[in-house]
Amino acid sequence: MSVPETMVRDGDLYNPYEDTELLRQATAAGRKVADIIYLSLGETWNGAAEGLVTALGRDVPPHSHGYVLSPYGLPTLRRMLRSRIPAEHRLPPSARLGEEYDVAVSHGGTRNAMFHFGRLMAQRSRGPIARPAVVCSSPGWDYPGVFGALGYDVHRFPLDPGTEYQPDPGDVARTLKKARAETSGPLLLVVNAQHNPTGGNWAESTVRAMVRAAREVGSGVLVDDAYYALHDPGVTPVSALRILLEEFGALPAARRPPWLAVRSLSKQFHCNGWGIGALTGPPDVLEDLLGRLLPEYGFVSSVPLQAAMAAWLGGPESDDYLARQRGEYALKRVHMAQHLTGELGYPQDAFFIGPCGPYLLMRTPPWYGARTDEPYRSFCLRRSGVLLGEGHMTTPGALPVAGQDHVRLFLGPGTRTLTRAVQRMAAAGLTWQGGPATGR
């Protein structure tokens, strides 16, 4: 899978994306953009669901090209999500839609929603001694970048490869208590039960213990369900949203900490550029987030895309697409495990391929540890023409976090492309033991 030429050559203005700079360096060294196998971000550029694209050209009513006189998204899509979210997440009947929680449409990406939820919580801070704080996993997605920009102190709990990257509830509880001891301000726990970048499906008992630990210290909760719908056939994704409603529902309404669940629709249908998803939260949080904050900086956008998404979700093809995609990813997980232990000689404990999400996490070869002059993924691109992703994601334009001893590999392309990537790396000597390059 190659990068479109126009994605690299976008002019002379500052571009914060490290991938773009790496691609430019590769082309300056003589490698053609079309020759590069791009396995960094979860992007294919050509894999959007065909039926969804058809809906965009066929099922968008004329009024969808104008303003939406509601901050909660196109009403047609919102009604669809208010029906689908409770069913897909198996939400308890005791949690009443419209009272304990409600659902709105997000646009502009889940990162945008997280940022403004963090902004909303930070507004409750009272002075410099009440700085907000966030607790998240390491490795993990770029939550520190989102919340650090808002002045949050960042506390991390470790994920151990020896336990298949399952959180230790004791570690989470201790980290929350430490964070609470350091501030009387807003505190937020991030729960990413279908974990990025490992693909792990956190155990229900673990997620429940995490939510209870948050409840004990009065911490809000952000549920990141970016890849909730992407899991192997036969695997039931743990619904952190359901667990949260069960645990917080036992509290009097006045004592329930604020919370928000973000769910991407774009990621599950290979249309990242659409930036559409679902926001689920207490009605007062959604009202503050969208009814009060949104008008300060923007308005509901991507309305034709929302109309197409509503039409697509309303038919059986969308569910068929997801079922087929789950089967394909399951096969690719098995395929890549065989190639990593085969051509690249990786031991089983040097990589992890969980049953959820579109990535695998792999250690950089031990022989590369002494090199400090060049990140491994830059070295891999230069030697093999394969661009891998950061194992610990960082904000574009920011320095990578310490400990970039893992890389992330996107499983979205077809098996032929993935096989070709492994073969190139092996031929370039990028095996576990290392070796001379034998060819391209």
C-alpha positions, 0 to 999 in steps of 0.5 A: 500500500503506497502513499498518494503522491499529493499527500507528500508534496503539499507545499513549503509551509510547516508540516508537523507530521514526521511521516511526511518528513520521512517520506520526503527524505526517502524520495530525496534519496531516490526512492519513489513514493509509489514504491514505499509500503506505508504501515504507519497510521491506520490508513489505506487511502483507497479502502473506504467501504464501497457502499458508503461511498455510493451512499454519499453520491446517492443518498444525500438530501439537498438540505444536508448541504446547509447548516444544521440548526442543532449542535448535536449533529444531523438528526437522522444520524443521531436517531440512528446512533441513539438506537445502535449504541445501546444495542451494540454495547449491550447497555443495561435497561436500567440506564435510561436513554435521555436520563442517565445518558444520551448520544450525539454525533461527533464530527472533526474526529475523536481527538477533537471531542477528547480535547473539548471534554478536557477543556470542559473539565479543566474549566472546573479547576480553581486556581494553580493548586487545582491543576487538572490531571489525566491518568492513562496507559503506557504504551498507549495512544497520544492522550498526553498530547491532547490533555497536556496541551490543556495544562493537565498533569499526565500520570501513566500506569504501565502495561506489561507484555508478560500479561498480554498488556492487561492493566493491573487494577492495583497499578491503576488504583495507585496511580489514581490515588497519587494523582488525586493526592497531588491536586484537588482539581479535575481528574480524568481516567482514560479507559481504552478497552480495545487497546491501541496499539496492542489490539488487546481486549481488556478483561471485563473484571479489570475494566470494572475495577478501573471504573470503581477505582476512579469512582473512589477518588472522584475521577471522571472517565473518558472511554475511548472506543475508537476500535470497538467494532473491529475485533476477531469473529467470535470475540466479544469486545468488552464494553467499558461504556456498559460497565461505566453505566452499571457502576456509576448508576449505583451512585446518586445522580449528584455524586456521579463524576463526569464522563464521556465515551467517544466512538469512531465510525470512520475508522471501522469503515476506512474513511478517516477523513470523514471524522464522524463518530458517536459521543455518549455521555450524561445529558448535562455533559453533552449539553455543556460540550456541544450546546455551550462550548461548540458555538464558541468555536464552530458549528456542526460540519461534515453534514453531507457525510453524516447523511451518507453515514446514516443511510449506510448504517440503515441498511444491512450492507454495513453490518455485512461489511463489518463481519467480512472485515473482522474475518479478514483481520483475523486471517491477517493476524495469523498470517503476520504472526507466522511471518514474524516468527518465520522470515524475521525470526522474532521470538513469540514474546517480542511482538503482540497481536491482540484480537481487536483493532488494526495494529500489532506491536513489535519490539525493535531488534535488540541489536539496534538498541545501541544506535542513538543517531536514527529512530528505528522506523526511519532506519527501516524505511531507508533500508527496506522502503517500509514505513512502520509507526510509532510504538508510543504515539506522540503529537505531530510536531512534538518530540517522541516520548522516551522509550521508543523501543517498539514499533506499530504495524498497521494490518489494514493492507492485503496479505500480499502487501503485508508479506511483501513488507516482511520480505523486504525487511528480511532482505534488508537484514532487519531480522531479530538477530540482524544480518547483512542486506541481501537485496531489496 
